[in-house]
């Protein structure tokens, strides 16, 4: 993986937000992407100046409008917390940046409902610029490997899946976290055609049965996470193989193989059906930032920058996927148990 300084050309960007999430999870990823951090803005001047200095930004501004008025940039990265009602504040800031002629990357969730996507759509059409949401599970290495395995001839055709994700269903803005597991399914299988669901009350457990164009499967929200949760677990079933991703980091792949004479003599099974396992090498000196790499943010930001430097729109997390994901979110909030809902 090339480091920032190894790229011949880098995207000139501004950055909005100097909070803890930015400091821990987003800004450190710029070391691995073709991105030049030109300026940073934050409403907290003391904190913002310190973070700008820490990550090499040339200039600091007290708000995004001051930055947009002064700087000549290619794109704006926006990572800010929600408003007092828990609604993402990205639509207004992103619309200002798009109107200023910049491409925009925002963290997930992109907005509070599908109705807010219109703000992005109008701004993109007027400016002819692109926006991308950081649906990081689309870029987590374990799920990228799973998608690669799906395309292998010896896996056959995907026919089913099961995804368990540690969050609770609720009617408030905390359910916006649903975009994370659902965006993963969109990455793997495309847009869902529809769903039905069942809920428990309490503690907020919900299971969705989803139909995609070529596959059906279940997404279960297991309730609020506890210290004993193993995070998410994904299984994908094919006509000739099986894929499992444990905790978003460990990938298992097994091919189905017909038994042959003498196979019973080996209790571990035939080599043709042996299970392959990929584990992250987080202890390696070459992967000191393994956590940043595994959570998907590095891949997400690299994709955004590399696509724009090629003059192409983002393939993942783009406006079309944003609209579909938020539409699914909204329909699940209002769906009746047992009813079939088209997306």
Helices and strands as residue ranges (DSSP letters): G 4-6, E 11-16, H 20-21, I 22-26, G 27-32, E 35-41, H 45-54, E 59-61, H 64-70, E 75-78, H 90-99, E 103-107, G 114-116, H 117-127, E 131-134, G 136-138, H 141-150, G 153-155, E 158-165, G 173-177, H 178-189, E 194-199, E 206-211, E 216-221, E 233-238, E 241-246, E 250-255, G 263-265, G 271-273, E 276-278, G 285-287, H 290-294, H 297-309, H 319-334, E 341-342
